[in-house]
Amino acid sequence: MHSLKRTLGAPALAVLGFLTMATAPADAATPARTARAAPPPVSCGWPAVVRPSRLNFAFPETNATYWMMPYRLAAGERLTVQGTYPAARFTSLTSYDLKGAPVDSLADRQISPAPGSRNPFAEAHAGTDAARHRYSVTVKPGVPAGPGGNTMAATTGSAASGSGFLVLRIYVPDNAADPTGGVPLPALSVRHKDGSTSSVGTCAGAGSAKGSAGPLAGFLRQRVQEDAAAGGFEGCGRSTAKSPGFALPDKTAGYFPNPYNKYLCTPVGHEPGRIAVIRGKAPTFPHTSDGQSVLTRTQVRYWSLCQNQWRLPYPATSCAGDFQTALDKDGRYTIVVSDPKDRPANATTENRVTWIPWGPTDVTGILLFRTMLPAKDFDGAVQNVREGQNPAKAMGDYFPVISYCTKDLFAKGGTGACAATAEVGHSG
């Protein structure tokens, strides 16, 4: 689609984190598909807040928050977004049509600052004064994407009016307790054809880490249920819960994709005493929570491994973000996923091992490995894996290798005792 040329242009798995709805396994409900409806009218801005402590659905990343705003723009109308760049690892604005397919997107570094302001995601000496980190973005029907101008298309092609969603994403705020990155949520207003303006006040509590999921939550949950049986994500290459291995998803379909992420996935199945061990070389990233600039030359902007539940409403259980992951002297990680009672005593940060909980053990899990905004000269990102290509060969040392192990074996011999038996990953 022409309007995505200024994004990475890579397919991504993300519904506010995961691109497609899953065709559920036997332990997940598969409701009949119903007619797709437009979102209900809302009276305030950012009426849905997607994060595990609020609306935990559709495989969200636990170190990010996603705010959704439906819009209905008539001919000649436009939506204005006036915001402040957050103190965070990443932010973006993306418009979608009613089917959840992307229309247009601006990553933080692509959003030009307002007069008198600077963009800390693009300028090395932007300072820390939030009052001088302002921007204004206009979302208009029928406007194709192009460089500069901070104008986003609200509709596909040349449609002069239409409905859709605007999604604001913020990853890894400097202060983990403040999902907005220390700034107010962007102010929204609609400019009408006659030149008059209608302001849209932000929903109460929208910027809080906990609370109500918002007045749009019920509609979005229903959307997930309607799309769950419609296809999209149909597996991860040859991987199964009995024989896991990271691979590209077999099939993707547009449902609120994040254009700046790409994923590998594998199903995993729980058995008493069994753990999953994931190993690989970690891409370098900017340690923004420790004060490092996003402009630091690194291999990716962000990477993580998340454990999710493959049943409605597809919640995330836990994630190990890059900054939360222990590394050995060679820059390699070992991540153990297990039920708390099966956690080996040596699965600790002090032993250069990162542990994350399995979550419910009566449901198939889905592990997602994501990389965001890789450097052009970094070949180890998921973005460089072509359809049909073996990701292990494409990514080299940066490919995440998974194996099952027992708690006792890991406790006795550590990572080496549980070395994966597969030398290459499953190809798509």
Secondary structure, DSSP 4 states (H G I P E B T S, - for coil): -GGGTTS-------TTTTSS-B---TTS--PPP----PPPP-SSBS-EEESTTS---SS--TTEEEEEEEEEE-TT-EEEEEEE--SEEEEEEEEE-TTS-EEEEEEGGGSPBPTT---TTT-TT--S-GGG-EEEEEEETT----SSTTEEESSSTT-SSEEEEEEEEEEEESSTT-TT-SSPPPEEEEE-TTS-EEEEPBPTTTTSSSS---TTHHHHHHHHHHHHTS-SB--BTTB-SSS---B--S----SS--TTEEEEEEEE---TTEEEEEEEEPPP---GGGT--TTS--S-SEEEEEEEESSTT--EEEEEEGGG--B-TTSEEEEEEE-GGG--TT-SGGGT-EEEE---TTS-EEEEEEEES--TT-TTSGGGPPTTS-HHHHHGGGSPEEEEEEHHHHHHHHHHHT--S-SSPPP-
